[in-house]
């Protein structure tokens, strides 16, 4: 017995196949690495640059990241904090995208 799909059903199948799903774990790893590297690089740039008041604005992250400071050891701790923050944000964005994509493909 052959199943005959209507035009609307065929379009629903095409939309469901076309909407790509994101792998939340992979997105979390990538954004975590980028976030950690960015905070490490920003901290190291200020440490190398030096000056009388090194990292005045970046040191305000101490309010959110206990133990962080604009020093070379603080750059390593900043990498960990940046990676954690990036991973959490990346995972949440991918999860939300997948939820909205599922909702969108269910509507069509």
MOZIBEL-V583570 format. One line per field, one symbol per residue. ss: DSSP state (~ for helix, > for strand, _ for the rest). phi: phi as a letter, one per 20 degrees, with the letter a starting at -180 (. if undefined). burial: + if it has 9 or more other ideal C-beta (glycine too) atoms within 8 Angstrom, else -. Layout:
# MOZIBEL-V583570
ss: ???
phi: ???
burial: ???
This chain:
# MOZIBEL-V583570
ss: ______~~~~~~~~~~~~_____~~~~~~~~~~~~~~~~~~~~~~~~~~________~~~~~~________~~~~~~~~~~~~~~~~~~~~~~~~~~~~~~~~~~~~_
phi: .eedeffffffffffffffeeeefffffffffffffffffffffgffffmpfcfmgeffffgfddgnfbebfffffffffffffffffffffffffgffffffffffe
burial: ---------++++-++--+--+-+--++++++++++++++-+++-++------++--++-++--+--+++---++++++++++++++++++-+++-++--+--++---
